[in-house]
Structure formats: C-alpha cells, structure tokens
Amino acid sequence: MNFNSDYTEEDYKNDCRLMEFENERQEIAEKKQVKKALSTCKKRVSKVWFDHMLTFIDFDSSEYAYNFRITDKPCCRHKQIEDYRFKHIFLWQSCGIAGDDWSGEISIPIKHGKYLTYNFAC
C-alpha cells in the first residue's frame, strides 16, 4: 500500500471538521423537509389521524426515516392493513444481503388523493 506521507494530522482534523459540518448541514435540511411535509399533513387530516401518523412513524425508533414528501400517488400498489386511524399504508420494501436489514418506502394516505411518502432503513 502506498500512503501519502504529506497528509498530516492537521489535514485529518480539518477533514473531520468538514465532515461534521456537512453532516450537520444535511441534518438541518432533513429536519426542514420533515417539518414541511408534516405541516402539510396536519392541515389535511384530523388531530387523531395526525397523532396516529406520528405514532406509526415513531421518530424515536431505531428505524431511520428520511426523504419525507407529499405525493399524488402511493409508492406502490402493495396495500398493508394497519391498526391505525388511516387503516392501511402502501409499503414497498426489500431485504439486505444479511437478511436482517430492511429498507423501502411507505405511503400513508392523507386524504384528497395525497400521500405522505417517505423512505426507511433499519
């Protein structure tokens, strides 16, 4: 292996700071995206419906939910029955090579032909 001997500890620290900055910037952008999508949902559904959506999404779980958006169509045609106010979701998912990791998309109906759609990974 050939390592660049000109790469100093200071370079490493600068790269780490740059990566931290980029991660923080991305996190802020994702939070804005979630806030915008949920704000739209809150205007379209009842309080009970909205509360059920938040419970279903469960932002505190180990699942990573991202790329929240309002869509005109669900992510797929695979309907899954749920015990929530919205009764069903549309779910597309795939399993990773190890067999214990999942990712995909979920669409929750929010009335008037719109859906809260987001990606997940766990």
C-alpha positions in Angstrom: 0.0 0.0 0.0 1.1 3.5 -0.8 0.2 6.1 1.8 0.5 9.8 1.2 3.1 11.0 3.7 2.1 14.6 3.1 -1.2 14.0 4.7 -0.8 15.4 8.2 -2.7 15.1 11.5 -3.9 18.7 10.9 -5.2 17.7 7.5 -7.1 14.8 9.2 -8.6 17.2 11.8 -9.7 19.6 9.0 -11.3 16.7 7.1 -13.1 15.6 10.2 -14.4 19.2 10.9 -15.5 19.4 7.3 -17.4 16.1 7.5 -19.1 17.2 10.8 -20.2 20.5 9.1 -21.6 18.6 6.1 -23.4 16.1 8.4 -24.9 19.0 10.4 -26.0 20.8 7.2 -27.6 17.6 5.9 -29.4 17.0 9.2 -30.8 20.6 9.2 -32.0 20.1 5.6 -33.7 16.8 6.5 -35.4 18.4 9.5 -36.8 21.2 7.3 -38.1 18.6 4.8 -39.9 16.6 7.6 -41.3 19.8 9.1 -42.7 20.9 5.7 -44.3 17.5 4.9 -45.8 17.1 8.4 -47.1 20.7 8.3 -49.0 19.9 5.1 -50.4 16.7 6.6 -51.5 18.5 9.7 -53.6 20.8 7.6 -55.3 17.9 5.7 -56.2 15.4 8.4 -57.8 15.4 11.8 -55.8 15.6 15.0 -56.5 11.9 15.7 -55.3 10.9 12.2 -52.2 13.1 12.6 -51.4 11.7 16.0 -51.7 8.1 14.6 -49.3 9.1 11.8 -46.7 10.3 14.3 -47.1 7.1 16.4 -46.8 5.0 13.3 -43.6 6.8 12.0 -42.1 6.7 15.5 -39.1 9.0 15.1 -37.6 7.6 18.3 -37.2 4.1 17.0 -34.0 2.5 15.6 -35.5 2.8 12.1 -34.2 5.6 10.0 -37.0 7.5 8.3 -36.0 10.1 5.7 -36.9 11.8 2.4 -40.4 12.9 3.6 -42.6 14.3 0.9 -46.2 14.7 -0.2 -47.1 12.7 -3.3 -50.1 12.4 -5.6 -49.7 8.6 -5.8 -48.6 5.9 -3.3 -45.1 4.5 -3.6 -46.6 1.2 -4.9 -49.8 -0.9 -5.1 -48.9 -3.2 -2.2 -51.5 -2.3 0.5 -50.8 -3.3 4.1 -53.6 -3.2 6.7 -52.7 -1.3 9.8 -54.4 -0.9 13.2 -54.3 2.9 12.9 -56.8 5.6 12.1 -55.7 5.5 8.4 -56.4 1.7 8.3 -53.8 0.9 5.7 -50.4 2.0 4.2 -48.7 1.3 1.0 -45.4 -0.5 1.5 -42.5 -1.4 -0.7 -39.5 -3.0 1.0 -36.5 -5.1 0.3 -34.2 -7.1 2.4 -30.5 -6.7 2.5 -27.9 -9.5 1.9 -27.5 -10.3 5.6 -31.3 -10.9 5.9 -31.7 -8.8 9.0 -31.7 -5.3 7.4 -34.7 -3.7 5.6 -35.3 -0.6 3.5 -38.0 0.7 1.4 -40.8 3.3 1.0 -44.0 3.9 2.9 -47.0 5.9 1.8 -49.7 6.9 4.2 -53.0 8.3 2.8 -53.7 11.9 3.9 -57.0 12.4 2.1 -57.8 14.3 -1.1 -55.7 12.0 -3.2 -52.4 12.8 -1.4 -50.0 10.7 0.5 -47.2 11.2 3.0 -44.4 9.2 1.4 -41.0 8.5 3.0 -38.1 6.1 2.9 -36.9 4.0 5.7 -33.9 1.8 6.6 -33.4 -0.5 9.6 
